[in-house]
Amino acid sequence: MSKRDHGQFAPRMMRIASIVILFSMLLSACGGQATPTAAPPTAVPPTAVPPTKAAATVAPTAAPATVAPTTAAPTTAPTTAPAAATYKEAPMLDKLVAAGSLPPVEQRLPKNPRVLPVFEKIGTYGGTWHRAYNGIGDRNGLRKLEEEFLVEWDPSNPDKIGFVANWCDDYKISPDATVYTFHIREGLKWSDGVPVTTDDVKFWYEDYYPNKDLNTSQLLRGGKPIEVEITDQFTFDVKLAAPDPLFLSQLASSSSGEPDLLRPGFILPAHYLKKFLPKYASQADLDKIVADKKVKSWKELFGDLGAIESAWLNPDMPTLSAWVVKVPPPAEQVVFERNPYYFAVDKEGNQLPYIDKLTFDLYQDQQTVDLWVVQGKLDEQARHLNASSLPLYKQNEQKGNYHMNIWRSTQMFVLLPNLNVEDPTLNKLFNDANFRQALNISINRDEVQQIAWNGFGKPRQASPVPGTPYYDAEFSSKWTQFDSAAANKLLDDLGLTKKDADGYRLRDDGKRLAITALGDADTPCTFCELVQKYWKDIGIDFQLKSVDRTLFDQTQQNGKQDMLVWWWDRNNIIEADPSNYLGTDGLWAPLWGQWLLSGGTKGQEPPKDHPIRQIWDAYKKATSTSDPAEAQKAIQEMVTVHKNNVWVVGLVGEDPVPYVVSNHMHNVPDNFVQDEAFREEGLAQPAQFFLDNAQ
């Protein structure tokens, strides 16, 4: 997850749900019935079917499914799966088929397999993909490679990413966005060959999801848990108590949530997991498996590190993923092998994945990982690589027979003036656009980039980056040109002309104009000394106060800080978590955000004419239209209001995320956006990676 959100998944999802519920209530209070958008406002790729109210919700990724969508949504153009007679498989599976121990490939694939696009060329089979891991807890290194969500982000056009059906082949959304209907690919199978049906959905919904011993998180809409209704063997409805036109964004970003490691969403292998639940298993059988697995109770068999449920730890756990574990951790080398029942093919009918095996070698320190990189021992990896080591990696490319691909991070380390600060003078200044402009243009971002970012990243404002749906080039560069003289004039024009003996400006009350930024002691600010110098040049005394994370969170939540030094993320698929842009994240307008989320019972009400209300109004539009284009336009309006006001001081962004790629590894894209919502490395569809030196 992002740096600011490590370990904060559940609270974040609760906040997202609260925002959605709140705005649906506000819409009802306004008297008009909401007619939510039928799909998230992602832009339509050039090859897509243009969204119209008469268009289908999603174009199937292979042959049409039995469920006909009825509402509009941007999507990629259909790709027809090759005829079953043309399917091909890996040589290692040919031998098993010939021996009679594995069914033919056409019987292992669904009737309508997903056709996965390749980034470079059709691959060849075989080989072992070598990676590094740091211990049993490093399961997220697998998670991002292996997740198979119900609906995924489609990277076929990296500049404008939309949705694609994954293990479902079709979905539709009711006009009021309260019912989402999904159709499972007929013939889809778990990795042990057992068919996937709505029996697995029923098991998840009736036996797992409501079981508080196994699942403490709930998907709530309108304050009530979601409901799942089975239609037939392959079709099920997800029903929401309140409209949520952005539901697919959540499914593509985080599926149906924790605790299952790979989070396929709404399904679990009933035929396997029933054996480990008291409802279905005898006490004697449960006692035996608990003893065998050396855990304290049957409850510890479940979860993302559960001895039974975890696809990271249990070779017998059926999954939908491209590879399944054969040698689990703890081990010096963890081994995964291809799933012979994986449901995707390339356009020529080759069953994926191309690569036979994945290995994860255990390391103890960062120096070891860096050494393995320069020695060419890692075939492809971004996890555990440091941008600060990028010069070392680059210097050794030829020696190690690899090259570095660089992705762009959407996360930024920024300065966040508190628009609700208690100090009346600072409050007035922070809410004055001319003062904020002076703070911005007095910073030499080119110098900051060279010194604090070691020349990496790009000087820019805190805004969506290229390759994300709401990128705005004008916003990216606004108030970023260094001009200390102009900044001084802006402050003079505000009446801040008097100075003390040290050259700092004096406020109306005679006090020195000083700003104290609150920072997390565990997240050092590498640019604050530079900002201190720049702002001294315009007569502002800037100081950094670093505190432990507990005090940082308490102060920030209470809105007591002058300014924060913190992360600006969730800056990509805004509808997946709009809290940064709505001001409900507690960072730049904490008391106004509290007022909104509490329905007016907490915090402070913003002035009637404050632009933050324009943002809230735009979000209401995004959640109350049946036209996807209008929803997209409304989200863009939120970004535009931020552009017009620049409440957050961005410095350098688009930080490089280094990917080591062996010169024998292919189909690994370069210059993608690295983002938690996009599933980071998983956006590249690792099942279509291949090695040209496969043995």
C-alpha positions in Angstrom: 0.0 0.0 0.0 1.0 3.6 -0.2 3.5 4.9 2.4 0.9 6.9 4.3 -1.6 4.1 4.4 0.5 1.1 5.4 -1.7 -0.9 7.7 -4.7 1.4 7.3 -6.8 -0.6 4.8 -9.9 -1.1 7.0 -10.2 2.5 8.3 -9.7 3.8 4.7 -12.5 1.5 3.4 -14.8 2.7 6.2 -14.1 6.3 5.3 -14.9 5.7 1.7 -18.1 4.0 2.6 -19.0 6.9 4.9 -18.4 9.4 2.1 -20.6 7.4 -0.3 -23.4 7.1 2.3 -23.2 10.7 3.2 -23.6 12.0 -0.3 -26.5 9.6 -1.0 -28.2 11.1 2.1 -27.5 14.6 1.0 -29.0 13.9 -2.4 -32.1 12.5 -0.9 -32.4 15.5 1.4 -32.3 17.8 -1.6 -35.6 16.3 -2.8 -34.5 14.7 -6.1 -34.1 11.0 -6.5 -30.6 10.1 -7.4 -30.0 8.5 -10.7 -26.5 7.3 -10.3 -24.0 6.8 -13.0 -23.9 3.3 -14.4 -20.2 3.0 -14.3 -17.1 4.9 -12.9 -16.1 7.9 -14.9 -12.9 6.5 -16.4 -12.0 7.7 -19.8 -12.7 5.7 -22.9 -9.7 4.2 -24.6 -9.4 5.0 -28.4 -10.4 1.4 -29.2 -13.4 1.5 -26.9 -17.1 1.4 -27.8 -18.2 5.0 -27.1 -20.4 5.2 -24.0 -24.0 6.2 -24.7 -27.1 5.6 -22.7 -28.1 2.9 -25.1 -24.7 1.1 -25.0 -23.9 -2.0 -23.2 -22.3 -1.7 -19.7 -19.3 -3.7 -20.7 -18.1 -5.3 -23.8 -17.1 -8.9 -23.1 -13.4 -9.7 -23.4 -14.1 -12.8 -25.4 -17.3 -14.3 -26.8 -20.6 -12.7 -25.6 -22.0 -14.1 -22.3 -25.5 -15.0 -21.6 -26.2 -11.9 -19.5 -26.9 -8.9 -21.7 -25.8 -5.6 -20.1 -28.3 -2.8 -20.2 -26.5 0.3 -19.2 -23.6 2.3 -20.4 -19.9 2.2 -19.4 -16.6 2.9 -21.0 -14.7 -0.3 -21.8 -12.3 -1.9 -24.2 -13.4 -3.3 -27.5 -14.4 -6.9 -27.5 -11.7 -9.5 -28.2 -12.9 -12.8 -29.6 -11.3 -15.9 -28.1 -9.8 -18.3 -30.6 -11.7 -21.5 -31.4 -11.1 -24.3 -28.9 -9.4 -26.3 -31.6 -6.6 -23.7 -31.8 -5.8 -23.6 -28.1 -2.2 -24.4 -27.1 -0.5 -25.2 -23.8 2.9 -25.2 -22.2 5.2 -28.2 -23.0 5.3 -29.2 -19.3 1.5 -29.7 -19.5 1.6 -31.6 -22.8 3.4 -34.4 -21.0 0.8 -34.6 -18.3 -2.0 -34.6 -20.9 -0.2 -37.4 -22.8 0.1 -39.4 -19.6 -3.6 -39.0 -18.9 -3.1 -37.2 -15.6 -4.4 -33.9 -16.9 -7.4 -33.1 -19.2 -6.7 -31.5 -22.6 -6.4 -27.7 -22.6 -9.7 -27.1 -24.3 -11.4 -28.9 -21.3 -9.4 -26.9 -18.8 -10.2 -23.5 -20.2 -13.7 -21.9 -19.8 -15.9 -21.7 -22.8 -15.1 -18.0 -23.0 -11.6 -17.5 -21.8 -10.3 -14.1 -21.1 -8.0 -12.9 -23.9 -5.1 -11.1 -22.4 -3.3 -8.5 -24.5 0.5 -8.6 -24.7 2.7 -5.6 -24.4 5.4 -6.5 -26.8 4.8 -9.8 -28.7 3.4 -13.2 -28.4 5.6 -15.1 -26.0 7.2 -18.5 -25.7 6.6 -21.1 -23.0 8.9 -22.1 -20.2 11.6 -20.8 -17.8 11.8 -19.7 -14.2 11.2 -16.2 -13.0 13.6 -15.4 -10.2 12.6 -12.9 -7.5 13.5 -11.9 -3.9 11.5 -11.9 -0.7 12.3 -11.0 2.9 10.3 -13.6 4.9 7.0 -15.2 5.5 5.3 -11.9 6.1 6.2 -10.7 2.6 3.1 -12.0 1.0 2.2 -8.8 -0.7 5.1 -9.4 -3.1 3.0 -12.3 -4.3 -0.4 -10.6 -3.9 0.2 -7.9 -6.5 1.4 -10.5 -9.0 -1.3 -13.1 -8.4 -4.6 -11.2 -7.6 -7.5 -12.0 -9.9 -10.3 -9.6 -9.1 -13.8 -9.9 -10.4 -13.2 -6.7 -12.5 -9.7 -5.3 -13.2 -8.1 -2.2 -14.6 -7.4 -2.5 -18.3 -3.9 -1.3 -19.1 -4.1 -1.7 -22.9 -4.1 2.1 -23.2 -1.9 3.2 -20.3 -2.8 6.9 -20.8 -6.5 6.3 -20.2 -7.1 3.2 -18.1 -10.6 1.7 -18.0 -12.2 -1.5 -16.8 -12.2 -5.1 -18.1 -14.2 -8.1 -16.9 -11.8 -10.7 -15.4 -13.1 -14.0 -14.1 -16.6 -12.8 -14.9 -17.1 -12.3 -18.6 -20.0 -9.9 -18.3 -21.7 -7.5 -15.9 -24.5 -5.1 -15.9 -25.6 -2.3 -13.6 -29.2 -1.4 -12.7 -30.3 2.2 -13.7 -30.2 3.3 -10.1 -26.8 1.6 -9.4 -28.1 -0.5 -6.6 -27.9 -3.9 -8.3 -24.7 -5.2 -10.0 -25.1 -8.4 -11.9 -22.1 -10.6 -12.7 -21.8 -13.6 -14.9 -19.0 -16.2 -14.2 -17.2 -17.5 -17.2 -18.8 -20.9 -17.8 -16.3 -23.7 -17.4 -14.0 -21.6 -15.2 -12.1 -23.9 -12.8 -10.2 -23.7 -9.6 -6.5 -24.6 -9.8 -7.4 -28.2 -8.7 -9.8 -28.6 -11.7 -13.1 -28.2 -9.8 -15.6 -26.0 -11.6 -16.3 -22.5 -10.3 -20.0 -21.9 -9.9 -22.3 -19.7 -7.8 -22.1 -22.4 -5.1 -18.8 -20.8 -4.4 -20.5 -17.4 -4.2 -23.2 -18.8 -1.9 -20.5 -20.2 0.4 -18.6 -16.9 0.5 -21.8 -15.0 1.3 -23.5 -17.4 3.7 -20.6 -19.1 5.5 -17.6 -16.7 5.3 -18.6 -13.1 4.8 -21.0 -12.9 7.9 -18.8 -15.1 10.1 -17.3 -12.7 12.6 -14.7 -15.3 13.6 -13.4 -15.1 10.0 -14.3 -11.7 8.7 -14.5 -8.5 10.7 -15.0 -6.1 7.7 -18.3 -5.5 6.0 -19.1 -3.9 2.7 -21.7 -1.3 3.7 -23.9 0.8 1.5 -26.6 3.0 3.1 -25.4 1.8 6.4 -26.4 -1.8 5.6 -24.3 -4.8 4.5 -24.5 -5.7 0.8 -26.7 -8.5 -0.2 -25.9 -11.3 -2.7 -28.6 -13.1 -4.6 -28.0 -16.2 -6.8 -29.8 -16.2 -10.1 -28.5 -19.4 -11.7 -25.3 -21.6 -11.8 -23.2 -18.7 -13.2 -25.1 -15.5 -12.4 -25.4 -13.6 -9.2 -26.5 -10.1 -8.1 -24.8 -7.8 -5.6 -27.5 -5.6 -4.1 -26.7 -2.3 -2.3 -29.0 -0.6 0.2 -28.0 2.8 -1.3 -26.8 3.7 -4.8 -23.1 3.5 -5.5 -22.2 4.2 -9.1 -18.5 4.0 -8.2 -18.7 0.4 -6.8 -16.7 -1.0 -9.7 -13.8 1.3 -8.8 -13.6 -0.4 -5.4 -13.8 -3.8 -6.9 -11.0 -3.1 -9.3 -8.9 -1.5 -6.6 -9.5 -3.7 -3.5 -12.1 -6.3 -4.6 -14.5 -7.3 -1.8 -11.8 -6.7 0.8 -9.8 -8.6 3.4 -8.9 -11.0 4.8 -8.4 -13.5 2.0 -4.9 -13.0 0.6 -5.7 -12.9 -3.2 -9.2 -11.4 -2.7 -11.0 -12.8 -5.8 -14.2 -11.1 -4.6 -17.5 -12.8 -3.7 -16.2 -16.4 -4.1 -14.1 -18.9 -2.2 -13.6 -22.6 -3.1 -16.5 -24.1 -1.2 -15.5 -27.7 -2.0 -12.2 -27.2 -0.2 -12.8 -24.7 2.6 -16.0 -26.3 3.9 -13.9 -29.1 5.4 -12.4 -26.6 7.9 -15.5 -25.0 9.2 -17.4 -26.3 12.3 -20.6 -26.1 10.4 -19.5 -28.8 8.0 -16.6 -30.6 9.8 -16.6 -32.8 12.8 -14.8 -31.7 15.9 -12.5 -34.6 15.7 -11.5 -33.7 12.1 -11.0 -30.0 13.1 -8.9 -31.0 16.1 -6.7 -33.1 13.9 -6.0 -30.4 11.3 -5.4 -27.8 14.0 -2.8 -30.2 15.5 -1.3 -31.0 12.2 -0.9 -27.3 11.3 0.3 -26.4 14.8 -2.2 -23.6 15.3 -4.3 -22.9 18.4 -7.8 -23.1 16.8 -9.6 -23.7 13.6 -9.9 -19.9 13.2 -6.2 -19.6 12.6 -6.6 -21.8 9.5 -8.2 -18.8 7.8 -7.0 -15.4 6.7 -4.2 -14.1 4.4 -1.7 -15.9 6.6 -4.0 -18.7 7.6 -2.5 -22.2 7.5 -5.3 -23.4 5.1 -6.7 -20.4 3.4 -3.5 -18.6 2.4 -2.4 -19.2 -1.1 1.0 -18.1 0.0 1.4 -20.9 2.6 -0.9 -23.8 1.5 -0.1 -25.7 -1.7 -3.5 -27.4 -1.5 -5.5 -24.1 -1.5 -7.4 -23.8 -4.8 -7.0 -20.4 -6.5 -7.8 -18.7 -9.8 -4.2 -17.3 -10.1 -1.7 -17.9 -12.8 0.8 -19.8 -10.5 0.2 -21.9 -7.4 2.6 -22.5 -4.5 4.6 -25.7 -4.4 7.3 -24.8 -1.8 5.8 -22.3 0.7 7.6 -20.2 3.2 9.4 -20.3 5.5 12.1 -21.5 3.0 15.3 -20.3 1.5 13.5 -20.5 -1.8 9.8 -20.3 -2.3 8.5 -22.0 -5.5 5.4 -21.4 -7.5 4.4 -23.4 -10.6 1.9 -22.6 -13.4 -1.8 -23.2 -12.8 -2.9 -25.7 -15.5 -6.5 -24.4 -15.2 -5.7 -20.7 -15.6 -8.5 -19.0 -17.5 -6.7 -16.6 -19.8 -5.1 -17.0 -23.3 -3.3 -14.7 -25.7 -4.9 -13.7 -29.0 -3.4 -16.7 -30.7 -5.0 -19.1 -28.2 -1.9 -19.9 -26.1 -3.0 -20.6 -22.6 -1.2 -18.4 -20.1 1.0 -17.9 -18.2 4.0 -18.3 -20.4 6.4 -18.8 -17.6 6.5 -22.2 -15.9 7.8 -21.2 -12.4 8.4 -18.4 -10.0 11.0 -18.5 -7.3 11.4 -16.2 -4.3 14.9 -16.3 -2.7 15.2 -15.2 0.9 17.4 -12.2 1.6 18.4 -10.6 4.9 19.3 -6.9 4.1 19.0 -4.3 1.4 22.6 -4.7 0.4 21.9 -8.3 -0.6 19.0 -7.2 -2.9 21.1 -4.5 -4.5 23.9 -7.1 -5.1 21.4 -9.5 -6.7 20.2 -6.8 -9.0 23.7 -5.8 -10.2 24.7 -9.5 -10.6 21.6 -10.1 -12.8 20.1 -12.7 -10.4 16.6 -11.1 -10.5 14.6 -11.5 -13.7 12.0 -8.9 -12.9 11.2 -7.1 -9.7 10.3 -3.7 -8.3 9.4 -4.7 -4.7 12.3 -4.0 -2.3 14.3 -1.9 -4.8 15.1 1.6 -3.8 15.1 4.6 -6.0 18.1 5.9 -4.2 20.1 2.9 -5.6 19.0 3.7 -9.2 22.4 5.0 -10.2 24.0 1.8 -9.0 21.5 -0.3 -10.9 22.0 1.8 -14.0 25.8 1.6 -13.9 25.7 -2.2 -13.9 23.1 -2.9 -16.5 25.5 -4.3 -19.1 27.4 -6.3 -16.6 24.3 -7.9 -15.1 22.6 -8.3 -18.5 19.5 -6.4 -17.5 17.9 -3.0 -18.0 15.9 -0.7 -15.7 12.3 0.1 -16.5 11.1 3.2 -14.7 7.5 3.6 -13.6 6.1 6.9 -12.2 4.7 7.1 -8.7 1.4 9.0 -8.1 2.4 9.7 -4.5 4.0 13.0 -3.5 5.6 14.4 -0.3 4.0 17.8 0.1 3.3 20.8 2.3 -0.4 21.2 3.5 -1.4 24.5 4.9 -4.3 24.1 7.4 -7.2 26.2 6.1 -8.8 25.7 9.5 -5.8 26.7 11.7 -6.8 28.3 15.0 -4.5 31.2 14.6 -6.7 33.9 13.0 -3.9 35.6 11.1 -2.6 32.4 9.6 -6.1 31.3 8.9 -6.8 34.5 6.9 -3.5 34.2 5.0 -3.8 30.4 4.2 -7.3 31.1 2.8 -5.9 33.9 0.6 -4.9 32.7 -2.9 -2.2 35.4 -3.2 -0.5 34.2 0.0 -0.6 30.6 -1.2 0.8 31.7 -4.6 3.7 33.5 -2.8 4.5 30.3 -0.8 4.6 28.3 -4.0 6.6 30.5 -6.4 9.2 31.3 -3.8 10.3 27.6 -3.9 13.0 26.7 -6.4 11.7 23.3 -7.4 14.5 22.6 -9.8 17.0 22.9 -6.9 14.7 20.9 -4.7 14.6 18.2 -7.3 18.4 18.1 -7.6 19.2 18.2 -3.9 16.3 16.5 -2.0 15.3 14.1 -4.8 18.8 13.4 -6.1 17.7 14.6 -9.6 14.8 12.2 -9.8 11.2 13.0 -10.3 9.8 16.2 -11.8 9.1 19.6 -10.4 5.3 19.8 -10.3 2.2 20.6 -8.3 0.2 18.1 -6.2 -2.1 16.9 -8.9 -2.9 13.8 -11.0 0.1 12.6 -13.1 0.2 11.8 -16.8 -1.3 8.4 -17.4 -4.1 8.9 -14.9 -7.7 9.7 -15.9 -7.8 13.2 -14.5 -4.4 14.5 -15.5 -4.4 18.3 -16.1 -1.2 19.7 -17.6 -2.0 23.2 -16.6 -2.6 22.1 -13.0 0.7 20.2 -12.9 2.7 23.3 -13.6 0.6 26.0 -11.9 2.6 28.3 -9.5 5.7 26.1 -10.0 8.0 28.7 -11.7 10.5 30.1 -9.2 10.2 33.9 -8.8 11.2 35.1 -5.4 10.8 38.8 -6.4 7.2 38.2 -7.5 6.5 36.4 -4.2 7.8 39.3 -2.2 5.6 41.7 -4.1 2.6 39.5 -3.4 3.3 39.6 0.3 3.9 43.4 0.2 0.6 43.9 -1.6 -1.1 41.9 1.3 0.2 44.6 3.6 2.9 42.5 5.1 5.6 45.2 4.7 7.0 45.6 8.2 10.0 43.4 9.2 11.9 42.6 12.4 15.6 42.9 12.9 16.2 39.5 11.3 14.4 40.4 8.2 11.2 38.4 8.9 7.8 40.0 8.1 5.6 41.1 11.0 1.9 40.3 11.2 -0.8 42.8 12.0 -0.5 41.9 15.7 3.2 42.6 15.7 4.3 39.0 15.9 6.8 37.5 13.5 5.2 35.8 10.5 6.1 32.2 11.4 4.7 28.8 10.2 5.4 25.6 12.0 5.0 22.4 9.9 4.2 19.2 11.7 6.0 16.1 10.5 6.2 12.4 11.3 9.6 11.7 12.9 9.8 8.4 11.1 9.4 10.1 7.7 12.2 12.6 7.5 11.6 15.7 5.4 14.5 16.0 3.0 13.3 19.3 1.5 12.3 21.3 4.6 15.7 23.0 5.1 15.5 24.2 1.5 12.0 25.5 2.0 13.2 27.2 5.2 15.8 29.0 3.2 13.4 30.0 0.4 10.7 31.3 2.7 13.3 33.2 4.8 14.1 35.0 1.5 10.5 36.3 1.4 10.4 37.1 5.1 8.6 34.0 6.5 10.0 32.0 9.4 9.4 28.3 8.6 10.1 25.6 11.2 9.6 21.9 11.2 8.4 20.1 14.3 8.8 16.3 14.0 6.8 14.2 16.4 6.0 10.5 16.9 3.3 9.1 14.7 0.7 8.9 17.5 1.0 12.6 18.3 1.1 13.4 14.7 -2.2 11.7 14.0 -3.8 13.2 17.1 -2.8 16.7 16.2 -3.8 16.3 12.6 -7.2 14.9 13.4 -7.9 17.8 15.8 -6.8 20.3 13.2 -4.3 21.9 15.6 -1.3 22.2 13.2 -0.3 25.2 11.1 0.8 23.0 8.3 1.6 19.4 7.6 4.5 17.7 5.9 2.9 14.6 4.6 1.9 12.5 1.6 -0.5 13.4 -1.1 -1.7 10.2 -2.6 -5.0 8.6 -3.7 -4.4 11.0 -6.6 -5.1 8.7 -9.5 -8.5 7.0 -9.6 -10.1 9.7 -7.5 -13.5 8.0 -7.4 -11.9 5.0 -5.7 -11.2 7.2 -2.7 -12.1 10.9 -3.1 -11.1 11.9 0.5 -8.1 13.9 -0.5 -10.0 16.0 -3.0 -13.1 16.4 -0.8 -11.1 17.5 2.2 -12.3 14.7 4.4 -8.9 13.2 4.8 -8.1 15.6 7.6 -5.0 17.1 5.9 -5.8 20.5 4.5 -9.3 21.3 5.7 -9.8 19.0 8.7 -12.6 20.8 10.5 -14.6 21.3 7.4 -14.1 17.7 6.5 -15.4 16.7 9.9 -18.4 18.9 9.5 -19.3 17.2 6.2 -18.8 13.6 7.4 -20.7 14.2 10.6 -23.7 15.8 8.9 -22.9 19.1 10.7 -22.5 17.8 14.3 -18.7 18.1 14.4 -16.0 20.4 13.1 -16.8 23.7 11.5 -19.1 24.7 8.7 -17.2 26.4 5.8 -18.3 29.8 4.6 -21.2 29.7 2.2 -19.1 31.0 -0.7 -16.0 28.9 -0.1 -14.8 26.9 -3.1 -14.7 23.7 -1.1 -18.5 23.6 -1.5 -18.0 23.6 -5.3 -16.0 20.3 -4.8 -18.8 18.8 -2.7 -21.4 19.9 -5.3 -19.3 18.3 -8.1 -19.1 15.0 -6.2 -22.9 15.1 -5.8 -23.1 15.3 -9.6 -20.7 12.4 -10.0 -22.9 10.2 -7.8 -26.2 11.3 -9.2 -26.0 10.9 -13.0 -26.8 8.1 -15.3 -24.4 9.3 -17.9 -20.8 8.1 -17.5 -19.5 11.1 -19.4 -21.2 13.5 -17.0 -19.8 11.6 -14.0 -16.3 11.9 -15.5 -16.9 15.5 -16.1 -18.0 16.1 -12.5 -14.9 14.4 -11.1 -12.8 16.5 -13.4 -14.6 19.6 -12.0 -13.3 18.6 -8.5 -9.8 18.6 -9.9 -10.3 21.9 -11.6 -11.5 23.6 -8.3 -8.2 22.4 -6.7 -6.3 23.8 -9.7 -8.0 27.1 -9.4 -7.1 27.4 -5.7 -3.9 25.3 -5.1 -4.5 24.5 -1.4 -1.7 21.9 -1.4 2.0 22.9 -2.0 3.5 20.3 -4.3 7.2 20.2 -5.0 8.5 17.2 -6.9 6.5 14.2 -8.1 6.4 11.4 -10.5 9.1 9.8 -8.5 10.8 7.0 -10.3 9.9 3.4 -9.3 12.8 1.2 -10.5 12.0 -2.2 -12.1 14.9 -4.5 -12.8 14.2 -6.5 -16.0 16.5 -9.2 -17.4 17.3 -8.8 -21.0 15.8 -12.2 -21.4 12.4 -11.1 -19.9 9.8 -9.6 -22.3 6.4 -8.0 -22.2 7.2 -5.9 -19.2 5.9 -2.4 -19.9 7.9 0.8 -19.1 6.8 4.2 -17.9 3.6 3.0 -16.3 1.9 4.6 -13.4 2.8 3.0 -10.0 -0.3 3.2 -7.9 -2.0 1.2 -5.2 -5.4 1.6 -6.8 -4.0 0.2 -10.0 -2.5 -2.8 -8.1 1.0 -1.6 -8.8 3.0 -4.3 -10.6 -0.2 -6.3 -11.2 -1.3 -3.7 -13.7 1.3 -5.1 -16.1 -0.5 -8.5 -16.2 2.5 -10.7 -15.2 0.8 -13.8 -16.8 1.9 -12.4 -20.2 5.6 -11.9 -19.2 7.9 -14.4 -20.9 11.6 -15.5 -20.9 13.4 -16.0 -24.2 16.1 -18.2 -22.7 13.6 -20.7 -21.2 15.1 -24.1 -20.6 
